[in-house]
Structure formats: structure tokens, C-alpha cells
Amino acid sequence: EWMAYLEDRQLIIKKYRVNYLYNSLVVITKKNNQLRKIKDIQGFKKILLTTKSRISMAMTMSVPAGIYTKSYLENINIWKEIKDNLVESPNVRAAMHFVSRGDLDLGIVYYSDAISEDKIKIIYYLEDHYHANIVYPLTVLNEEEETLSFYNFLIESNSKSIMRKWGF
């Protein structure tokens, strides 16, 4: 959305705009929680609808991860049933910490954040086709040598393999 904003105002150099990284959403629980991996979307719905704990996620009106999550939950037709059982945090890391500390049993966060936290485990991968693609675009604002050098460094395969290691 912000990249489109910049592009509409002709503040970027369009020929350098690329979809640089992608992410996905996962359901997490505390590492020592007895919850097992969820097998399918029906199992996921059942867990969300029957949990006695509130569900942790980023704010659904302003934080991209929360917006994607809300869209997913609307598209699988359970948003109305669970919207009052959510704890919305100002960012994904805060949402994840509620789960890692054991304050809440379940959370929905970015995959890239989840793999960085050793106190939680992933129990379900949300299907991407139920929400918009999570894309991190890249571009440049000028064609100065240092700018293009850094841009080229980021898009080379070695740099991208490092980003894959971190969940993108």
C-alpha cells in the first residue's frame, strides 16, 4: 500500500520496483503446550472456536499482520464468532510474546517472526489463498552509485538465500 502511494506520486524509479520478499501467517503456541499440530482448516476452525484462552494477534485495523489475519478469518467464515475473543497487540512481536510467556495459548503471527522465537512452536500454517499476498516490495528513489550498489546487493541470490533462512 505504501509503495503504491509513493509510485502514484512518482517518488520512486518504477523500473527498479520488485516484489522482494514474501511472508506467511502461522498459528503458534508455547513450546511446552500440549497442543499438537493442526491437520487441516477444519481442525484450525475447531481450535479457534473452542479455545478457553483468548487468541493473540496484531491489531486488525492498523497493523498489516492483523489485517491479513482478519481477512483470512473472514474468508473462512469464523471472524464473527471469534472477534470478541481476541487480544490485539500493536505489533506482531508483542502478540507473539503473549504466547511465549504463556499468557495466552494461541497466536497468529508472521512465519518470519515465529521462527526467531525458541519459546514457541508452530502448529498450523494459514493457507495463503484466503488473504492477500504478504509482499515486501523494494525500489530505489534515486540512481546514485551507492543506492544502486545496495539495491543490487539486496536482489542478488546470495542475499535472498539469507532472507529465506530468516523466513521470507
GUNUVO-389357 format. One record per residue (C-alpha): x negated, y negated, z negated; residue number from 0. Coordinates in nm, 2 decimals, m for minus. Layout:
N
      c1      c2      c3  num
       X       Y       Z  NUM
...
This chain:
168
      c1      c2      c3  num
    0.00    0.00    0.00    0
   m0.28   m0.24   m0.09    1
   m0.48   m0.16    0.22    2
   m0.17   m0.22    0.43    3
   m0.13   m0.56    0.25    4
   m0.49   m0.65    0.35    5
   m0.45   m0.53    0.70    6
   m0.13   m0.72    0.75    7
   m0.32   m1.04    0.65    8
   m0.61   m0.95    0.88    9
   m0.86   m0.94    0.59   10
   m1.02   m0.61    0.69   11
   m1.20   m0.49    1.00   12
   m0.95   m0.24    1.13   13
   m1.19   m0.03    1.33   14
   m1.36    0.08    1.01   15
   m1.04    0.18    0.83   16
   m1.03    0.55    0.75   17
   m0.84    0.78    0.51   18
   m1.14    0.85    0.30   19
   m1.03    1.08    0.01   20
   m0.72    1.27   m0.08   21
   m0.59    1.39   m0.42   22
   m0.31    1.61   m0.55   23
   m0.10    1.64   m0.86   24
   m0.12    1.92   m1.12   25
    0.06    2.03   m1.43   26
   m0.17    2.06   m1.74   27
   m0.15    2.19   m2.09   28
   m0.40    2.21   m2.37   29
   m0.67    2.47   m2.31   30
   m0.57    2.69   m2.61   31
   m0.19    2.66   m2.54   32
   m0.03    2.99   m2.48   33
    0.15    2.87   m2.17   34
    0.04    3.07   m1.87   35
    0.00    2.97   m1.51   36
    0.34    2.89   m1.34   37
    0.40    3.12   m1.04   38
    0.64    2.91   m0.83   39
    0.86    2.60   m0.82   40
    1.15    2.77   m0.99   41
    0.92    2.86   m1.28   42
    0.80    2.50   m1.29   43
    1.15    2.36   m1.30   44
    1.24    2.60   m1.58   45
    0.94    2.50   m1.79   46
    1.02    2.13   m1.75   47
    1.39    2.17   m1.82   48
    1.34    2.39   m2.13   49
    1.03    2.25   m2.30   50
    1.08    2.13   m2.65   51
    0.79    1.88   m2.61   52
    0.81    1.56   m2.41   53
    0.63    1.55   m2.08   54
    0.33    1.32   m2.03   55
    0.27    1.13   m1.71   56
    0.17    0.79   m1.58   57
    0.42    0.51   m1.56   58
    0.67    0.59   m1.29   59
    0.75    0.23   m1.19   60
    0.39    0.09   m1.15   61
    0.12    0.35   m1.16   62
    0.06    0.54   m0.83   63
    0.03    0.88   m1.00   64
    0.36    0.82   m1.18   65
    0.53    0.70   m0.86   66
    0.42    1.02   m0.68   67
    0.53    1.23   m0.97   68
    0.87    1.07   m0.99   69
    0.92    1.12   m0.61   70
    0.83    1.48   m0.65   71
    1.07    1.53   m0.93   72
    1.35    1.36   m0.74   73
    1.28    1.57   m0.43   74
    1.31    1.89   m0.63   75
    1.63    1.76   m0.79   76
    1.53    1.76   m1.16   77
    1.45    1.39   m1.22   78
    1.79    1.30   m1.37   79
    1.77    1.60   m1.61   80
    1.42    1.52   m1.74   81
    1.37    1.14   m1.71   82
    1.46    1.09   m2.07   83
    1.21    1.35   m2.19   84
    0.90    1.17   m2.05   85
    0.62    0.98   m2.22   86
    0.49    0.73   m1.96   87
    0.14    0.60   m2.00   88
   m0.04    0.30   m1.85   89
   m0.28    0.53   m1.66   90
   m0.35    0.90   m1.58   91
   m0.63    0.93   m1.83   92
   m0.40    0.82   m2.12   93
   m0.14    1.07   m2.00   94
   m0.40    1.34   m2.00   95
   m0.52    1.25   m2.34   96
   m0.18    1.31   m2.50   97
   m0.21    1.67   m2.38   98
   m0.57    1.72   m2.45   99
   m0.52    1.61   m2.81  100
   m0.22    1.84   m2.85  101
    0.03    1.56   m2.90  102
    0.24    1.69   m2.60  103
    0.25    2.03   m2.44  104
    0.27    1.93   m2.07  105
    0.14    1.66   m1.85  106
    0.14    1.58   m1.48  107
   m0.19    1.42   m1.36  108
   m0.42    1.39   m1.06  109
   m0.63    1.70   m0.99  110
   m0.95    1.49   m0.99  111
   m0.88    1.38   m1.35  112
   m0.77    1.73   m1.47  113
   m1.10    1.90   m1.36  114
   m1.30    1.65   m1.55  115
   m1.15    1.73   m1.89  116
   m1.26    2.06   m2.06  117
   m0.98    2.05   m2.33  118
   m0.70    2.11   m2.08  119
   m0.61    2.38   m1.82  120
   m0.42    2.35   m1.50  121
   m0.11    2.57   m1.50  122
    0.06    2.46   m1.17  123
   m0.03    2.27   m0.85  124
    0.26    2.05   m0.73  125
    0.34    2.11   m0.36  126
    0.22    1.81   m0.16  127
    0.52    1.81    0.08  128
    0.76    1.69   m0.20  129
    0.58    1.35   m0.23  130
    0.39    1.11   m0.01  131
    0.02    1.20    0.06  132
   m0.22    1.07   m0.20  133
   m0.47    0.89    0.01  134
   m0.76    0.67   m0.07  135
   m0.84    0.45    0.23  136
   m1.17    0.29    0.30  137
   m1.27    0.00    0.52  138
   m1.50   m0.30    0.52  139
   m1.44   m0.67    0.50  140
   m1.75   m0.78    0.70  141
   m2.01   m0.63    0.92  142
   m2.32   m0.73    0.73  143
   m2.60   m0.48    0.73  144
   m2.57   m0.38    0.36  145
   m2.19   m0.34    0.39  146
   m2.22   m0.11    0.69  147
   m2.50    0.08    0.53  148
   m2.29    0.15    0.22  149
   m1.99    0.24    0.43  150
   m2.19    0.49    0.64  151
   m2.34    0.64    0.33  152
   m1.99    0.70    0.19  153
   m1.85    0.86    0.50  154
   m2.14    1.10    0.57  155
   m2.07    1.47    0.50  156
   m2.32    1.48    0.20  157
   m2.13    1.21    0.02  158
   m1.79    1.37    0.10  159
   m1.91    1.70   m0.04  160
   m2.00    1.53   m0.37  161
   m1.65    1.38   m0.38  162
   m1.50    1.73   m0.32  163
   m1.69    1.85   m0.62  164
   m1.50    1.59   m0.82  165
   m1.16    1.70   m0.70  166
   m1.10    1.48   m0.40  167
